[in-house]
Amino acid sequence: MTTIVRTVETCRSVPSQWDAWTSTGQYLYLRYRFGIGTVDAYDSPDETTWPDHPLGTLARFGESNWDGTIELEEFCERAGLVLAPDAVQVPWAEYDGRRA
């Protein structure tokens, strides 16, 4: 299983989304929009460098509906990710608008 050790909440809801890093240093983009959760791996959080639109290449869950809010713990559970007990979590209220 993939273990998440750091997250930055980049949007609180509609969609809920996070920049995340694994214990091996891999960057992941986590997003929950319209009832669908997706996990995609990229080289960096700079979306201008991403070769494709996030579609859930590593994980995808849910059913299409109007829901756009989910807590990180539930997202990880449903996506098959492990949130490390000592993971650094930067909440939306502290996000400065820079993806890094």
C-alpha positions in Angstrom: 0.0 0.0 0.0 1.0 3.6 -0.7 1.7 5.6 2.5 1.1 9.4 2.4 3.5 11.4 4.6 2.6 15.0 3.7 -0.4 16.7 2.3 -1.4 20.3 1.4 -5.1 20.9 1.1 -5.4 23.1 -2.0 -9.2 23.3 -2.1 -11.6 22.6 0.7 -14.6 21.5 -1.3 -16.1 21.3 -4.8 -13.6 19.8 -5.4 -11.8 18.6 -2.3 -8.2 18.3 -3.4 -4.7 17.8 -2.0 -1.2 17.8 -3.1 0.4 14.7 -1.4 3.7 13.0 -1.1 4.4 9.4 -0.4 7.0 7.9 1.9 9.2 7.3 -1.3 8.9 11.0 -2.3 6.4 10.5 -5.1 4.0 13.4 -5.7 0.3 12.5 -5.9 -2.7 14.7 -6.9 -5.8 13.7 -4.9 -9.2 15.1 -6.0 -12.8 14.5 -5.1 -15.3 16.1 -7.5 -18.9 15.2 -8.4 -18.8 12.1 -6.2 -15.6 10.7 -7.9 -12.3 10.4 -6.2 -9.1 10.2 -8.3 -5.4 9.7 -7.5 -2.8 10.5 -10.1 1.0 10.5 -9.9 3.1 13.3 -11.5 6.7 14.4 -11.3 5.8 17.7 -9.6 2.8 19.7 -8.3 3.3 22.1 -11.3 0.2 21.2 -13.4 1.6 22.9 -16.5 4.1 20.0 -16.6 1.5 17.3 -16.4 1.3 15.2 -19.6 -2.4 14.5 -19.2 -5.6 15.6 -17.4 -6.1 13.8 -14.0 -8.3 10.8 -14.6 -7.4 8.5 -11.7 -4.6 6.5 -13.1 -3.6 5.1 -9.7 -7.0 5.0 -8.0 -10.6 5.9 -8.8 -13.7 5.5 -6.6 -17.2 6.7 -6.2 -20.3 7.3 -8.3 -21.1 10.4 -10.3 -23.3 12.8 -8.3 -23.2 16.4 -7.0 -21.0 15.7 -4.0 -17.7 17.6 -3.9 -16.6 17.4 -0.3 -14.7 14.6 1.6 -12.3 14.5 4.5 -8.8 13.4 3.8 -9.0 10.3 6.0 -12.1 9.0 4.2 -10.5 9.8 0.8 -7.4 7.8 1.7 -9.4 4.9 3.0 -11.6 4.8 -0.1 -8.6 5.2 -2.5 -6.6 2.4 -0.8 -4.0 4.8 0.6 -2.5 4.8 4.0 -2.2 8.2 5.8 0.8 8.0 8.1 0.0 8.7 11.7 2.6 11.4 11.8 1.8 12.8 8.4 2.4 16.6 8.0 -1.0 18.0 7.0 -1.3 21.6 5.8 -5.0 22.6 6.0 -6.8 24.9 3.5 -6.8 27.7 6.0 -2.9 27.8 5.9 -2.6 27.2 2.1 -0.9 30.2 0.5 -2.0 29.5 -3.1 1.3 28.1 -4.2 1.6 24.5 -5.2 4.8 23.1 -3.9 
